[in-house]
Amino acid sequence: MNKVFPSAAAALEGLVFDDMTVMAGGFGLCGIPENLIIALRDSGTTGITAISNNAGVDDFGLGLLLQTRQIKKMVSSYVGENATFEKQYLNGELELEFNPQGTLAERIRAGGAGIPGFFTKTGVGTLIAEGKEHKDFNGETYIMETGLVSDLSLVKAWKADKEGNLIFRKTARNFNPMMATAGKKTVVEVEEIVEIGALDPDQIHTPGIYVDRIVLGTFEKRIEQRTVKAA
């Protein structure tokens, strides 16, 4: 089966539909699937539940989908850096399921591993714990969190072979590997595609079994905030 597609739009063809759940990798603007996000915007898909650490910035990343009001709900951790996100949420136009960052990561990992739920101390005694099952273990109270899966996971990797085996680069790895495992369908954009067998098996982070489609992208790689010191 050929997993390599000629464009981001082609890679999403037949996989997107209204009211779907989409995971998007990245941390801030680092390691985001920027080409696939633009293709998702251009598809016109609406009612999206987006699972991502944050929502990009106003004019880049998932912020583009907020501008067009294609996202109805965010399941995320950090909600700063995006005035559109703030405005829509405060106006009651955007649902938000807020998660501690480690809890979000573990919910995604659990979903990819087929684990329906787990207990954690994080959030006990806060708004995060409201409505969730509480249980005591060895005299400590824990709350239950559920695993997350998506209809579609959009992932950014550094390098892939044509079978979809992936290598991530440095901090751009972030949420991407676990999201690749938690999608019913996973589409990956990469900076380089090599022949099968060209990657050292010991260096592969995500096996190709989790990857359905691959596209070679070109990347802007924006920086959210740049702080410089006067000479």
ZASEZA-628820 format. One record per residue (C-alpha): x, y, z. Coordinates in Angstrom, 2 decimals. Example, Ala and Ser with C-alpha at 12.3 -4.5 7.8 and 13.67 -1.06 7.14 Angstrom:
% ZASEZA-628820
@east->12.30; north->-4.50; up->7.80
@east->13.67; north->-1.06; up->7.14
END
This chain:
% ZASEZA-628820
@east->0.00; north->0.00; up->0.00
@east->1.35; north->3.40; up->-0.98
@east->1.33; north->5.70; up->2.05
@east->3.00; north->8.69; up->0.38
@east->0.62; north->11.38; up->-0.89
@east->1.47; north->14.31; up->-3.18
@east->-0.01; north->17.07; up->-1.01
@east->-1.54; north->17.75; up->2.38
@east->-4.97; north->18.16; up->0.79
@east->-4.66; north->14.80; up->-0.96
@east->-3.53; north->13.17; up->2.29
@east->-6.73; north->14.29; up->4.04
@east->-9.07; north->13.36; up->1.22
@east->-11.76; north->10.96; up->2.41
@east->-10.72; north->11.20; up->6.07
@east->-12.39; north->14.43; up->7.20
@east->-16.02; north->15.02; up->8.13
@east->-18.06; north->17.43; up->10.22
@east->-18.15; north->16.96; up->14.02
@east->-15.00; north->14.83; up->14.02
@east->-12.32; north->14.66; up->16.71
@east->-8.84; north->15.70; up->15.60
@east->-5.55; north->15.44; up->17.49
@east->-2.85; north->17.87; up->16.39
@east->0.72; north->17.47; up->17.59
@east->2.97; north->20.27; up->18.73
@east->3.90; north->22.34; up->21.74
@east->3.26; north->26.00; up->21.09
@east->4.37; north->26.30; up->17.47
@east->7.13; north->23.70; up->17.84
@east->6.50; north->20.51; up->15.90
@east->3.03; north->21.42; up->14.65
@east->1.64; north->19.82; up->11.46
@east->1.29; north->23.24; up->9.85
@east->0.59; north->22.07; up->6.29
@east->-2.07; north->19.58; up->7.38
@east->-3.76; north->22.21; up->9.56
@east->-4.04; north->24.54; up->6.56
@east->-5.43; north->21.67; up->4.47
@east->-7.96; north->20.90; up->7.20
@east->-9.02; north->24.54; up->7.21
@east->-9.37; north->24.55; up->3.44
@east->-11.48; north->21.37; up->3.56
@east->-14.26; north->23.37; up->5.20
@east->-14.81; north->20.73; up->7.90
@east->-16.79; north->22.17; up->10.83
@east->-17.73; north->21.21; up->14.39
@east->-14.24; north->19.94; up->15.13
@east->-13.23; north->18.81; up->18.61
@east->-9.50; north->19.57; up->18.64
@east->-7.18; north->17.79; up->21.06
@east->-3.89; north->19.66; up->21.30
@east->-1.65; north->21.09; up->23.98
@east->-2.66; north->24.57; up->22.87
@east->-4.29; north->26.33; up->19.91
@east->-1.34; north->27.96; up->18.17
@east->-1.43; north->31.72; up->17.75
@east->-4.05; north->33.91; up->16.13
@east->-2.76; north->33.57; up->12.56
@east->-0.90; north->30.26; up->12.60
@east->-1.41; north->26.66; up->13.63
@east->-4.81; north->25.75; up->15.05
@east->-5.48; north->29.47; up->15.45
@east->-6.36; north->29.42; up->11.75
@east->-9.24; north->27.04; up->12.48
@east->-10.46; north->29.27; up->15.30
@east->-10.49; north->32.23; up->12.93
@east->-12.81; north->30.35; up->10.59
@east->-14.85; north->28.98; up->13.53
@east->-14.33; north->25.38; up->12.45
@east->-13.46; north->24.30; up->16.02
@east->-16.35; north->23.87; up->18.44
@east->-14.34; north->22.43; up->21.35
@east->-10.73; north->22.43; up->22.52
@east->-9.29; north->19.70; up->24.74
@east->-6.05; north->21.33; up->25.76
@east->-3.63; north->22.42; up->28.46
@east->-2.21; north->25.85; up->27.70
@east->-4.67; north->28.43; up->26.41
@east->-2.49; north->31.54; up->26.25
@east->-0.95; north->33.25; up->23.21
@east->-4.25; north->33.33; up->21.33
@east->-6.63; north->36.28; up->21.60
@east->-9.18; north->34.60; up->19.32
@east->-9.29; north->31.58; up->21.63
@east->-9.80; north->33.85; up->24.65
@east->-12.55; north->35.89; up->23.00
@east->-14.52; north->32.90; up->21.73
@east->-14.29; north->31.09; up->25.06
@east->-15.34; north->34.08; up->27.16
@east->-18.23; north->34.74; up->24.78
@east->-19.45; north->31.17; up->25.16
@east->-18.69; north->30.36; up->21.52
@east->-16.03; north->27.74; up->22.21
@east->-16.14; north->24.78; up->24.57
@east->-13.03; north->24.03; up->26.59
@east->-12.01; north->20.84; up->28.39
@east->-9.00; north->21.99; up->30.37
@east->-6.30; north->19.49; up->31.39
@east->-3.09; north->19.68; up->33.39
@east->-0.33; north->19.19; up->30.83
@east->0.92; north->15.86; up->32.18
@east->-2.63; north->14.58; up->32.46
@east->-3.32; north->15.49; up->28.84
@east->-0.18; north->13.66; up->27.72
@east->-1.11; north->10.57; up->29.73
@east->-4.73; north->10.61; up->28.49
@east->-3.44; north->10.53; up->24.90
@east->-0.86; north->7.84; up->25.68
@east->-3.54; north->5.77; up->27.42
@east->-5.90; north->6.10; up->24.48
@east->-3.21; north->4.90; up->22.11
@east->-2.45; north->1.95; up->24.39
@east->-6.10; north->0.90; up->24.65
@east->-6.38; north->1.95; up->28.30
@east->-9.85; north->3.41; up->28.94
@east->-8.98; north->5.22; up->32.18
@east->-6.44; north->5.74; up->34.94
@east->-6.15; north->7.36; up->38.36
@east->-3.97; north->10.37; up->39.14
@east->-3.46; north->12.72; up->42.08
@east->-3.10; north->15.71; up->39.78
@east->-6.10; north->18.00; up->40.10
@east->-7.50; north->16.57; up->43.34
@east->-9.26; north->19.34; up->45.27
@east->-9.48; north->21.66; up->42.25
@east->-12.02; north->22.43; up->39.53
@east->-10.32; north->19.73; up->37.44
@east->-11.70; north->17.07; up->39.81
@east->-15.35; north->18.14; up->39.66
@east->-17.63; north->15.38; up->38.42
@east->-14.87; north->12.77; up->38.27
@east->-14.65; north->9.53; up->40.19
@east->-12.51; north->9.75; up->43.35
@east->-10.77; north->6.75; up->44.85
@east->-8.37; north->6.27; up->47.74
@east->-5.15; north->4.30; up->47.37
@east->-2.90; north->3.83; up->50.43
@east->-4.53; north->6.77; up->52.18
@east->-4.21; north->9.14; up->49.19
@east->-7.07; north->10.42; up->47.05
@east->-6.92; north->10.09; up->43.30
@east->-9.26; north->11.08; up->40.47
@east->-10.03; north->9.05; up->37.38
@east->-9.15; north->10.42; up->33.95
@east->-10.21; north->8.79; up->30.69
@east->-8.02; north->7.85; up->27.73
@east->-8.36; north->9.93; up->24.55
@east->-8.64; north->8.75; up->20.97
@east->-9.31; north->10.70; up->17.79
@east->-10.95; north->10.13; up->14.45
@east->-7.84; north->11.66; up->12.90
@east->-4.38; north->12.47; up->14.24
@east->-2.27; north->15.09; up->12.47
@east->1.40; north->14.58; up->13.24
@east->4.66; north->16.35; up->12.39
@east->7.84; north->14.26; up->12.19
@east->11.34; north->14.99; up->10.97
@east->11.93; north->11.96; up->8.78
@east->9.94; north->8.98; up->7.53
@east->10.53; north->6.03; up->5.29
@east->7.89; north->5.03; up->2.75
@east->6.41; north->2.51; up->5.19
@east->5.70; north->5.32; up->7.68
@east->8.37; north->4.59; up->10.27
@east->9.06; north->7.94; up->11.93
@east->11.93; north->9.81; up->13.54
@east->11.25; north->13.04; up->15.44
@east->13.82; north->15.75; up->16.04
@east->14.55; north->17.19; up->19.49
@east->11.74; north->19.16; up->21.18
@east->9.56; north->18.90; up->18.07
@east->8.90; north->15.35; up->19.25
@east->6.61; north->16.54; up->22.11
@east->3.03; north->15.19; up->21.79
@east->3.47; north->13.80; up->18.28
@east->4.48; north->10.15; up->18.96
@east->1.62; north->9.46; up->21.38
@east->-0.92; north->11.14; up->19.11
@east->0.22; north->8.94; up->16.25
@east->-0.86; north->5.89; up->18.25
@east->-4.18; north->7.36; up->19.41
@east->-5.72; north->8.18; up->16.03
@east->-8.13; north->5.89; up->14.20
@east->-6.38; north->7.37; up->11.17
@east->-2.97; north->9.07; up->11.37
@east->-1.57; north->11.43; up->8.74
@east->2.02; north->12.62; up->9.09
@east->3.88; north->15.47; up->7.42
@east->7.65; north->15.22; up->7.34
@east->10.73; north->17.11; up->6.20
@east->12.31; north->14.12; up->4.48
@east->11.11; north->10.81; up->3.06
@east->13.62; north->8.00; up->2.56
@east->13.45; north->4.50; up->1.13
@east->12.36; north->1.56; up->3.25
@east->15.40; north->0.19; up->5.09
@east->17.27; north->3.50; up->5.12
@east->16.42; north->4.23; up->8.76
@east->18.32; north->2.58; up->11.59
@east->15.68; north->0.46; up->13.36
@east->17.11; north->1.47; up->16.73
@east->16.48; north->5.14; up->15.93
@east->12.80; north->4.81; up->14.95
@east->10.48; north->6.51; up->17.44
@east->7.10; north->5.51; up->15.93
@east->6.63; north->2.31; up->13.92
@east->4.89; north->2.59; up->10.57
@east->2.03; north->0.35; up->11.74
@east->0.51; north->3.48; up->13.33
@east->0.81; north->5.65; up->10.21
@east->-1.77; north->5.64; up->7.41
@east->-0.57; north->8.47; up->5.18
@east->2.57; north->10.58; up->4.73
@east->3.16; north->13.88; up->2.97
@east->6.38; north->15.79; up->2.36
@east->5.95; north->19.33; up->3.66
@east->7.62; north->22.71; up->3.49
@east->7.79; north->24.49; up->6.81
@east->7.80; north->28.04; up->8.05
@east->8.68; north->27.01; up->11.64
@east->7.60; north->30.21; up->13.31
@east->8.77; north->31.23; up->16.76
@east->6.02; north->32.31; up->19.16
@east->8.07; north->34.83; up->21.07
@east->11.56; north->36.00; up->20.40
@east->13.47; north->37.65; up->23.24
@east->16.82; north->39.20; up->22.43
@east->19.42; north->40.86; up->24.61
@east->20.77; north->44.23; up->23.62
@east->24.42; north->44.10; up->22.64
END
